[in-house]
Amino acid sequence: MVNTTSRISFRFATVTALLAVLLAAHASAQTASTAADEAAIAEFNRKYVKAINDGDIDTLASLTTDGHMMIMSGGPPLTGKKALVDAMTRAFQTTDFDESWAPEETVVSGDLAYQRGTFVVVAKPKAGGAETRTTGNFLRIYRKIDGAWFMVRDSFNSQQPRNSQ
């Protein structure tokens, strides 16, 4: 006859082992999902920067949501797709850009993600003249909509030295 304590210990060990297997499988699936989302965000960024560097307003507009907001120093936020497209259209008419991004941190949580990093923008006037080089930091928020990632908030600032006060 098997004693009750042995049966309880066996059942507890079995349930514990089953839970460990299930948790490990869930963590593995979650890690694979996060890696896929991070790769999709990296691909989104590649397309977005290419559109800026190519002066491709149509692609830029296709990667932007109606609720997009760009927050930068020196003025109020650009709110909405139309505001971004209008501002970039004006910029593309007068300036060629060579922009690059270096993400340092990407965090995905469900259908939202944020990314922090640095950027470099070299702007060259189409009419000639000296180019400018700006370096800075960015913080972006992404949202997955119908399975695709979009940047819904874009905040950045220059690393140029602050004026002493």
Backbone as JSON Lines, residues from 0, in Angstrom:
{"i":0,"aa":"M","n":[0.84,-1.17,0.0],"ca":[0.0,0.0,0.0],"c":[0.89,1.25,0.0]}
{"i":1,"aa":"V","n":[0.59,2.15,-0.9],"ca":[1.35,3.38,-1.03],"c":[0.78,4.39,-0.05]}
{"i":2,"aa":"N","n":[1.64,5.03,0.69],"ca":[1.1,5.96,1.69],"c":[0.67,7.26,1.02]}
{"i":3,"aa":"T","n":[-0.2,7.99,1.68],"ca":[-0.8,9.21,1.15],"c":[0.25,10.29,0.91]}
{"i":4,"aa":"T","n":[1.21,10.39,1.78],"ca":[2.26,11.39,1.63],"c":[3.06,11.17,0.35]}
{"i":5,"aa":"S","n":[3.36,9.93,0.03],"ca":[4.1,9.62,-1.19],"c":[3.3,10.0,-2.42]}
{"i":6,"aa":"R","n":[1.98,9.72,-2.42],"ca":[1.13,10.07,-3.56],"c":[1.06,11.59,-3.73]}
{"i":7,"aa":"I","n":[0.91,12.31,-2.64],"ca":[0.83,13.76,-2.7],"c":[2.16,14.32,-3.22]}
{"i":8,"aa":"S","n":[3.27,13.81,-2.72],"ca":[4.59,14.27,-3.17],"c":[4.77,14.0,-4.66]}
{"i":9,"aa":"F","n":[4.35,12.8,-5.13],"ca":[4.46,12.45,-6.54],"c":[3.6,13.38,-7.39]}
{"i":10,"aa":"R","n":[2.36,13.63,-6.95],"ca":[1.47,14.53,-7.71],"c":[2.02,15.95,-7.73]}
{"i":11,"aa":"F","n":[2.52,16.4,-6.59],"ca":[3.09,17.74,-6.53],"c":[4.29,17.85,-7.47]}
{"i":12,"aa":"A","n":[5.15,16.87,-7.47],"ca":[6.33,16.87,-8.34],"c":[5.91,16.84,-9.81]}
{"i":13,"aa":"T","n":[4.88,16.07,-10.12],"ca":[4.38,15.97,-11.5],"c":[3.8,17.31,-11.94]}
{"i":14,"aa":"V","n":[2.97,17.92,-11.11],"ca":[2.36,19.22,-11.44],"c":[3.45,20.29,-11.57]}
{"i":15,"aa":"T","n":[4.42,20.28,-10.68],"ca":[5.52,21.25,-10.73],"c":[6.31,21.09,-12.02]}
{"i":16,"aa":"A","n":[6.61,19.86,-12.4],"ca":[7.36,19.62,-13.64],"c":[6.55,20.07,-14.85]}
{"i":17,"aa":"L","n":[5.25,19.78,-14.85],"ca":[4.39,20.19,-15.96],"c":[4.34,21.71,-16.07]}
{"i":18,"aa":"L","n":[4.18,22.4,-14.95],"ca":[4.17,23.86,-14.95],"c":[5.5,24.42,-15.46]}
{"i":19,"aa":"A","n":[6.61,23.83,-15.06],"ca":[7.92,24.3,-15.52],"c":[8.04,24.16,-17.03]}
{"i":20,"aa":"V","n":[7.56,23.04,-17.57],"ca":[7.6,22.82,-19.02],"c":[6.72,23.85,-19.73]}
{"i":21,"aa":"L","n":[5.52,24.08,-19.22],"ca":[4.6,25.04,-19.83],"c":[5.16,26.46,-19.77]}
{"i":22,"aa":"L","n":[5.72,26.84,-18.64],"ca":[6.3,28.18,-18.5],"c":[7.5,28.36,-19.43]}
{"i":23,"aa":"A","n":[8.32,27.34,-19.55],"ca":[9.48,27.42,-20.45],"c":[9.02,27.55,-21.9]}
{"i":24,"aa":"A","n":[7.99,26.81,-22.27],"ca":[7.45,26.89,-23.65],"c":[6.87,28.28,-23.9]}
{"i":25,"aa":"H","n":[6.15,28.81,-22.92],"ca":[5.57,30.15,-23.06],"c":[6.68,31.2,-23.2]}
{"i":26,"aa":"A","n":[7.7,31.11,-22.35],"ca":[8.81,32.06,-22.41],"c":[9.53,31.97,-23.74]}
{"i":27,"aa":"S","n":[9.71,30.77,-24.25],"ca":[10.37,30.58,-25.54],"c":[9.54,31.2,-26.67]}
{"i":28,"aa":"A","n":[8.22,30.98,-26.65],"ca":[7.34,31.55,-27.66],"c":[7.32,33.06,-27.56]}
{"i":29,"aa":"Q","n":[7.32,33.57,-26.33],"ca":[7.32,35.01,-26.12],"c":[8.62,35.63,-26.63]}
{"i":30,"aa":"T","n":[9.75,34.97,-26.4],"ca":[11.04,35.45,-26.87],"c":[11.08,35.48,-28.4]}
{"i":31,"aa":"A","n":[10.56,34.43,-29.03],"ca":[10.52,34.38,-30.5],"c":[9.62,35.48,-31.05]}
{"i":32,"aa":"S","n":[8.49,35.71,-30.39],"ca":[7.57,36.77,-30.82],"c":[8.22,38.14,-30.68]}
{"i":33,"aa":"T","n":[8.88,38.38,-29.56],"ca":[9.56,39.65,-29.33],"c":[10.67,39.86,-30.37]}
{"i":34,"aa":"A","n":[11.43,38.82,-30.66],"ca":[12.49,38.92,-31.65],"c":[11.9,39.26,-33.02]}
{"i":35,"aa":"A","n":[10.78,38.65,-33.37],"ca":[10.13,38.94,-34.66],"c":[9.64,40.39,-34.69]}
{"i":36,"aa":"D","n":[9.07,40.86,-33.58],"ca":[8.61,42.25,-33.52],"c":[9.78,43.22,-33.62]}
{"i":37,"aa":"E","n":[10.87,42.93,-32.93],"ca":[12.04,43.8,-33.0],"c":[12.6,43.84,-34.42]}
{"i":38,"aa":"A","n":[12.6,42.71,-35.11],"ca":[13.06,42.67,-36.5],"c":[12.13,43.48,-37.4]}
{"i":39,"aa":"A","n":[10.83,43.39,-37.15],"ca":[9.86,44.15,-37.96],"c":[10.02,45.65,-37.73]}
{"i":40,"aa":"I","n":[10.3,46.06,-36.5],"ca":[10.54,47.47,-36.21],"c":[11.83,47.94,-36.88]}
{"i":41,"aa":"A","n":[12.87,47.11,-36.85],"ca":[14.12,47.46,-37.53],"c":[13.9,47.63,-39.04]}
{"i":42,"aa":"E","n":[13.09,46.77,-39.63],"ca":[12.78,46.88,-41.06],"c":[11.96,48.14,-41.33]}
{"i":43,"aa":"F","n":[10.99,48.43,-40.45],"ca":[10.23,49.67,-40.58],"c":[11.18,50.87,-40.58]}
{"i":44,"aa":"N","n":[12.11,50.9,-39.62],"ca":[13.07,52.0,-39.52],"c":[13.9,52.13,-40.79]}
{"i":45,"aa":"R","n":[14.33,50.99,-41.35],"ca":[15.12,51.01,-42.58],"c":[14.34,51.71,-43.7]}
{"i":46,"aa":"K","n":[13.07,51.35,-43.83],"ca":[12.22,51.94,-44.88],"c":[12.0,53.44,-44.62]}
{"i":47,"aa":"Y","n":[11.77,53.79,-43.36],"ca":[11.49,55.18,-43.0],"c":[12.7,56.07,-43.3]}
{"i":48,"aa":"V","n":[13.89,55.64,-42.86],"ca":[15.11,56.43,-43.1],"c":[15.41,56.49,-44.6]}
{"i":49,"aa":"K","n":[15.21,55.4,-45.3],"ca":[15.43,55.41,-46.76],"c":[14.51,56.42,-47.43]}
{"i":50,"aa":"A","n":[13.25,56.47,-46.99],"ca":[12.31,57.44,-47.57],"c":[12.79,58.87,-47.32]}
{"i":51,"aa":"I","n":[13.31,59.14,-46.12],"ca":[13.84,60.48,-45.82],"c":[15.03,60.78,-46.73]}
{"i":52,"aa":"N","n":[15.97,59.84,-46.8],"ca":[17.18,60.07,-47.58],"c":[16.92,60.14,-49.08]}
{"i":53,"aa":"D","n":[15.88,59.47,-49.54],"ca":[15.51,59.52,-50.97],"c":[14.57,60.68,-51.3]}
{"i":54,"aa":"G","n":[14.11,61.4,-50.26],"ca":[13.12,62.46,-50.49],"c":[11.81,61.89,-51.01]}
{"i":55,"aa":"D","n":[11.48,60.69,-50.55],"ca":[10.31,59.94,-51.04],"c":[9.1,60.19,-50.14]}
{"i":56,"aa":"I","n":[8.35,61.24,-50.44],"ca":[7.23,61.64,-49.59],"c":[6.11,60.6,-49.61]}
{"i":57,"aa":"D","n":[5.9,59.91,-50.74],"ca":[4.83,58.91,-50.82],"c":[5.09,57.74,-49.87]}
{"i":58,"aa":"T","n":[6.32,57.25,-49.86],"ca":[6.65,56.16,-48.93],"c":[6.57,56.63,-47.49]}
{"i":59,"aa":"L","n":[7.09,57.82,-47.24],"ca":[7.02,58.37,-45.89],"c":[5.57,58.46,-45.42]}
{"i":60,"aa":"A","n":[4.69,58.96,-46.29],"ca":[3.27,59.07,-45.94],"c":[2.66,57.69,-45.68]}
{"i":61,"aa":"S","n":[3.06,56.68,-46.45],"ca":[2.49,55.34,-46.27],"c":[2.92,54.7,-44.95]}
{"i":62,"aa":"L","n":[4.02,55.18,-44.38],"ca":[4.53,54.64,-43.12],"c":[4.05,55.43,-41.91]}
{"i":63,"aa":"T","n":[3.18,56.4,-42.14],"ca":[2.73,57.31,-41.1],"c":[1.24,57.12,-40.84]}
{"i":64,"aa":"T","n":[0.85,57.2,-39.59],"ca":[-0.57,57.11,-39.23],"c":[-1.17,58.5,-39.14]}
{"i":65,"aa":"D","n":[-2.49,58.56,-39.2],"ca":[-3.17,59.85,-39.06],"c":[-2.91,60.48,-37.7]}
{"i":66,"aa":"G","n":[-2.66,59.65,-36.69],"ca":[-2.41,60.17,-35.34],"c":[-0.95,60.4,-35.02]}
{"i":67,"aa":"H","n":[-0.07,60.29,-36.0],"ca":[1.37,60.46,-35.77],"c":[1.66,61.84,-35.17]}
{"i":68,"aa":"M","n":[2.62,61.88,-34.25],"ca":[3.04,63.15,-33.66],"c":[4.55,63.19,-33.61]}
{"i":69,"aa":"M","n":[5.14,64.28,-34.12],"ca":[6.58,64.49,-34.06],"c":[6.84,65.64,-33.09]}
{"i":70,"aa":"I","n":[7.62,65.35,-32.06],"ca":[7.93,66.33,-31.03],"c":[9.42,66.67,-31.13]}
{"i":71,"aa":"M","n":[9.71,67.95,-31.37],"ca":[11.09,68.38,-31.51],"c":[11.27,69.72,-30.82]}
{"i":72,"aa":"S","n":[12.51,70.06,-30.54],"ca":[12.75,71.35,-29.91],"c":[12.55,72.47,-30.92]}
{"i":73,"aa":"G","n":[12.24,73.65,-30.43],"ca":[12.13,74.81,-31.29],"c":[10.75,75.1,-31.84]}
{"i":74,"aa":"G","n":[9.74,74.36,-31.41],"ca":[8.41,74.64,-31.92],"c":[7.39,73.63,-31.4]}
{"i":75,"aa":"P","n":[6.15,73.85,-31.77],"ca":[5.11,72.93,-31.31],"c":[5.21,71.59,-32.06]}
{"i":76,"aa":"P","n":[4.62,70.54,-31.51],"ca":[4.65,69.24,-32.19],"c":[3.95,69.31,-33.55]}
{"i":77,"aa":"L","n":[4.43,68.49,-34.48],"ca":[3.71,68.27,-35.73],"c":[2.71,67.16,-35.44]}
{"i":78,"aa":"T","n":[1.44,67.47,-35.54],"ca":[0.41,66.5,-35.17],"c":[-0.35,66.05,-36.41]}
{"i":79,"aa":"G","n":[-0.31,64.75,-36.64],"ca":[-1.04,64.15,-37.75],"c":[-0.2,63.95,-38.99]}
{"i":80,"aa":"K","n":[-0.67,63.04,-39.82],"ca":[0.03,62.7,-41.06],"c":[0.2,63.92,-41.96]}
{"i":81,"aa":"K","n":[-0.86,64.71,-42.12],"ca":[-0.82,65.87,-43.02],"c":[0.26,66.86,-42.59]}
{"i":82,"aa":"A","n":[0.37,67.13,-41.3],"ca":[1.38,68.08,-40.82],"c":[2.79,67.57,-41.11]}
{"i":83,"aa":"L","n":[3.02,66.28,-40.89],"ca":[4.33,65.7,-41.17],"c":[4.63,65.75,-42.67]}
{"i":84,"aa":"V","n":[3.67,65.32,-43.48],"ca":[3.87,65.29,-44.94],"c":[4.11,66.7,-45.47]}
{"i":85,"aa":"D","n":[3.35,67.68,-45.01],"ca":[3.54,69.06,-45.46],"c":[4.93,69.57,-45.09]}
{"i":86,"aa":"A","n":[5.36,69.33,-43.86],"ca":[6.67,69.8,-43.4],"c":[7.8,69.11,-44.18]}
{"i":87,"aa":"M","n":[7.68,67.81,-44.37],"ca":[8.73,67.08,-45.09],"c":[8.74,67.44,-46.58]}
{"i":88,"aa":"T","n":[7.58,67.68,-47.16],"ca":[7.52,68.1,-48.56],"c":[8.29,69.41,-48.74]}
{"i":89,"aa":"R","n":[8.05,70.37,-47.84],"ca":[8.78,71.65,-47.91],"c":[10.29,71.42,-47.74]}
{"i":90,"aa":"A","n":[10.65,70.57,-46.8],"ca":[12.08,70.31,-46.55],"c":[12.73,69.64,-47.76]}
{"i":91,"aa":"F","n":[12.04,68.67,-48.37],"ca":[12.59,67.96,-49.52],"c":[12.77,68.88,-50.74]}
{"i":92,"aa":"Q","n":[11.97,69.94,-50.82],"ca":[12.08,70.87,-51.96],"c":[13.38,71.66,-51.91]}
{"i":93,"aa":"T","n":[13.91,71.89,-50.73],"ca":[15.08,72.75,-50.6],"c":[16.35,72.05,-50.12]}
{"i":94,"aa":"T","n":[16.2,70.81,-49.6],"ca":[17.32,70.19,-48.92],"c":[17.41,68.7,-49.25]}
{"i":95,"aa":"D","n":[18.65,68.22,-49.4],"ca":[18.92,66.78,-49.49],"c":[19.39,66.34,-48.11]}
{"i":96,"aa":"F","n":[18.92,65.16,-47.7],"ca":[19.26,64.65,-46.38],"c":[20.04,63.35,-46.47]}
{"i":97,"aa":"D","n":[20.94,63.19,-45.52],"ca":[21.61,61.92,-45.28],"c":[21.45,61.66,-43.79]}
{"i":98,"aa":"E","n":[20.46,60.86,-43.45],"ca":[20.1,60.62,-42.04],"c":[20.4,59.17,-41.68]}
{"i":99,"aa":"S","n":[20.85,58.96,-40.46],"ca":[21.05,57.59,-39.97],"c":[20.61,57.52,-38.51]}
{"i":100,"aa":"W","n":[20.15,56.34,-38.11],"ca":[19.68,56.1,-36.74],"c":[20.48,54.96,-36.15]}
{"i":101,"aa":"A","n":[20.77,55.05,-34.87],"ca":[21.46,53.98,-34.14],"c":[20.66,53.64,-32.9]}
{"i":102,"aa":"P","n":[19.69,52.71,-33.02],"ca":[18.91,52.32,-31.85],"c":[19.81,51.69,-30.78]}
{"i":103,"aa":"E","n":[19.57,52.04,-29.54],"ca":[20.32,51.49,-28.42],"c":[19.47,50.6,-27.53]}
{"i":104,"aa":"E","n":[18.15,50.78,-27.62],"ca":[17.23,50.01,-26.78],"c":[15.89,49.93,-27.5]}
{"i":105,"aa":"T","n":[15.36,48.73,-27.59],"ca":[14.02,48.52,-28.13],"c":[13.26,47.63,-27.15]}
{"i":106,"aa":"V","n":[12.1,48.08,-26.72],"ca":[11.28,47.32,-25.78],"c":[9.91,47.12,-26.39]}
{"i":107,"aa":"V","n":[9.49,45.87,-26.49],"ca":[8.19,45.51,-27.06],"c":[7.31,44.98,-25.95]}
{"i":108,"aa":"S","n":[6.08,45.47,-25.9],"ca":[5.1,44.99,-24.94],"c":[3.74,44.92,-25.65]}
{"i":109,"aa":"G","n":[3.4,43.73,-26.1],"ca":[2.14,43.56,-26.82],"c":[2.17,44.31,-28.13]}
{"i":110,"aa":"D","n":[1.18,45.18,-28.34],"ca":[1.08,45.95,-29.59],"c":[1.73,47.32,-29.49]}
{"i":111,"aa":"L","n":[2.49,47.56,-28.43],"ca":[3.22,48.82,-28.27],"c":[4.71,48.52,-28.1]}
{"i":112,"aa":"A","n":[5.53,49.45,-28.56],"ca":[6.97,49.32,-28.37],"c":[7.55,50.72,-28.28]}
{"i":113,"aa":"Y","n":[8.71,50.82,-27.65],"ca":[9.44,52.07,-27.71],"c":[10.88,51.77,-28.05]}
{"i":114,"aa":"Q","n":[11.52,52.77,-28.61],"ca":[12.91,52.63,-29.01],"c":[13.65,53.93,-28.68]}
{"i":115,"aa":"R","n":[14.85,53.77,-28.15],"ca":[15.69,54.9,-27.79],"c":[17.03,54.73,-28.5]}
{"i":116,"aa":"G","n":[17.59,55.86,-28.94],"ca":[18.89,55.78,-29.59],"c":[19.4,57.14,-29.99]}
{"i":117,"aa":"T","n":[20.33,57.13,-30.94],"ca":[20.93,58.37,-31.42],"c":[20.72,58.49,-32.93]}
{"i":118,"aa":"F","n":[20.88,59.7,-33.43],"ca":[20.75,59.93,-34.86],"c":[21.81,60.92,-35.33]}
{"i":119,"aa":"V","n":[22.04,60.89,-36.63],"ca":[22.89,61.87,-37.3],"c":[22.14,62.31,-38.55]}
{"i":120,"aa":"V","n":[22.04,63.62,-38.76],"ca":[21.43,64.17,-39.97],"c":[22.41,65.14,-40.61]}
{"i":121,"aa":"V","n":[22.73,64.87,-41.87],"ca":[23.51,65.81,-42.66],"c":[22.54,66.4,-43.67]}
{"i":122,"aa":"A","n":[22.39,67.72,-43.63],"ca":[21.46,68.43,-44.51],"c":[22.27,69.31,-45.46]}
{"i":123,"aa":"K","n":[22.02,69.12,-46.76],"ca":[22.75,69.9,-47.77],"c":[21.74,70.68,-48.6]}
{"i":124,"aa":"P","n":[21.85,72.01,-48.6],"ca":[20.92,72.82,-49.41],"c":[21.06,72.49,-50.89]}
{"i":125,"aa":"K","n":[19.92,72.31,-51.56],"ca":[19.93,72.0,-53.0],"c":[20.45,73.18,-53.82]}
{"i":126,"aa":"A","n":[20.3,74.39,-53.32],"ca":[20.76,75.58,-54.03],"c":[22.25,75.83,-53.84]}
{"i":127,"aa":"G","n":[22.9,74.95,-53.09],"ca":[24.32,75.12,-52.8],"c":[24.52,75.72,-51.43]}
{"i":128,"aa":"G","n":[25.73,75.75,-51.0],"ca":[26.02,76.27,-49.67],"c":[26.49,75.17,-48.74]}
{"i":129,"aa":"A","n":[26.79,75.58,-47.55],"ca":[27.35,74.66,-46.56],"c":[26.31,73.69,-46.05]}
{"i":130,"aa":"E","n":[26.75,72.46,-45.88],"ca":[25.86,71.47,-45.27],"c":[25.96,71.59,-43.76]}
{"i":131,"aa":"T","n":[24.91,71.14,-43.08],"ca":[24.92,71.13,-41.62],"c":[24.84,69.68,-41.14]}
{"i":132,"aa":"R","n":[25.46,69.45,-40.0],"ca":[25.45,68.12,-39.4],"c":[24.88,68.24,-38.0]}
{"i":133,"aa":"T","n":[23.83,67.47,-37.74],"ca":[23.19,67.49,-36.43],"c":[23.21,66.08,-35.87]}
{"i":134,"aa":"T","n":[23.62,65.97,-34.61],"ca":[23.56,64.7,-33.9],"c":[22.6,64.87,-32.74]}
{"i":135,"aa":"G","n":[21.99,63.79,-32.33],"ca":[21.06,63.9,-31.22],"c":[20.56,62.57,-30.73]}
{"i":136,"aa":"N","n":[19.57,62.65,-29.87],"ca":[18.93,61.49,-29.26],"c":[17.48,61.42,-29.7]}
{"i":137,"aa":"F","n":[16.95,60.2,-29.77],"ca":[15.53,60.05,-30.09],"c":[14.87,59.07,-29.14]}
{"i":138,"aa":"L","n":[13.56,59.23,-29.03],"ca":[12.7,58.28,-28.32],"c":[11.45,58.15,-29.18]}
{"i":139,"aa":"R","n":[11.18,56.94,-29.63],"ca":[10.05,56.7,-30.52],"c":[9.11,55.67,-29.92]}
{"i":140,"aa":"I","n":[7.83,55.86,-30.2],"ca":[6.81,54.9,-29.77],"c":[6.18,54.32,-31.03]}
{"i":141,"aa":"Y","n":[6.07,53.0,-31.04],"ca":[5.5,52.28,-32.16],"c":[4.24,51.56,-31.72]}
{"i":142,"aa":"R","n":[3.32,51.38,-32.66],"ca":[2.1,50.62,-32.39],"c":[1.9,49.62,-33.53]}
{"i":143,"aa":"K","n":[1.54,48.4,-33.16],"ca":[1.23,47.39,-34.16],"c":[-0.24,47.54,-34.52]}
{"i":144,"aa":"I","n":[-0.49,47.77,-35.8],"ca":[-1.85,47.96,-36.3],"c":[-2.07,46.95,-37.42]}
{"i":145,"aa":"D","n":[-3.06,46.08,-37.24],"ca":[-3.35,45.03,-38.23],"c":[-2.1,44.25,-38.61]}
{"i":146,"aa":"G","n":[-1.26,43.95,-37.62],"ca":[-0.08,43.12,-37.84],"c":[1.16,43.86,-38.32]}
{"i":147,"aa":"A","n":[1.07,45.15,-38.58],"ca":[2.23,45.93,-39.05],"c":[2.57,47.01,-38.03]}
{"i":148,"aa":"W","n":[3.86,47.3,-37.89],"ca":[4.32,48.31,-36.95],"c":[4.37,49.68,-37.61]}
{"i":149,"aa":"F","n":[3.94,50.7,-36.85],"ca":[3.97,52.09,-37.28],"c":[4.55,52.93,-36.15]}
{"i":150,"aa":"M","n":[5.3,53.98,-36.5],"ca":[5.76,54.93,-35.51],"c":[4.62,55.91,-35.26]}
{"i":151,"aa":"V","n":[4.18,56.0,-34.01],"ca":[3.06,56.9,-33.7],"c":[3.51,58.15,-32.94]}
{"i":152,"aa":"R","n":[4.68,58.09,-32.33],"ca":[5.28,59.26,-31.67],"c":[6.77,59.26,-31.97]}
{"i":153,"aa":"D","n":[7.28,60.43,-32.29],"ca":[8.69,60.58,-32.62],"c":[9.18,61.83,-31.9]}
{"i":154,"aa":"S","n":[10.05,61.64,-30.93],"ca":[10.59,62.76,-30.17],"c":[12.11,62.73,-30.28]}
{"i":155,"aa":"F","n":[12.7,63.89,-30.59],"ca":[14.15,63.92,-30.72],"c":[14.67,65.29,-30.33]}
{"i":156,"aa":"N","n":[15.95,65.3,-29.97],"ca":[16.6,66.55,-29.61],"c":[18.05,66.52,-30.06]}
{"i":157,"aa":"S","n":[18.6,67.69,-30.23],"ca":[19.97,67.85,-30.69],"c":[20.94,67.67,-29.51]}
{"i":158,"aa":"Q","n":[22.12,67.18,-29.82],"ca":[23.18,67.09,-28.81],"c":[24.1,68.3,-28.87]}
{"i":159,"aa":"Q","n":[23.69,69.33,-29.6],"ca":[24.5,70.54,-29.66],"c":[24.62,71.09,-28.25]}
{"i":160,"aa":"P","n":[25.74,71.71,-27.92],"ca":[25.93,72.24,-26.55],"c":[24.85,73.26,-26.19]}
{"i":161,"aa":"R","n":[24.41,73.2,-24.93],"ca":[23.43,74.16,-24.44],"c":[24.13,75.48,-24.15]}
{"i":162,"aa":"N","n":[23.4,76.58,-24.32],"ca":[23.95,77.89,-23.93],"c":[24.0,77.94,-22.42]}
{"i":163,"aa":"S","n":[25.1,78.47,-21.88],"ca":[25.17,78.58,-20.41],"c":[24.26,79.71,-19.97]}
{"i":164,"aa":"Q","n":[23.7,79.55,-18.77],"ca":[22.74,80.54,-18.28],"c":[23.3,81.33,-17.14]}
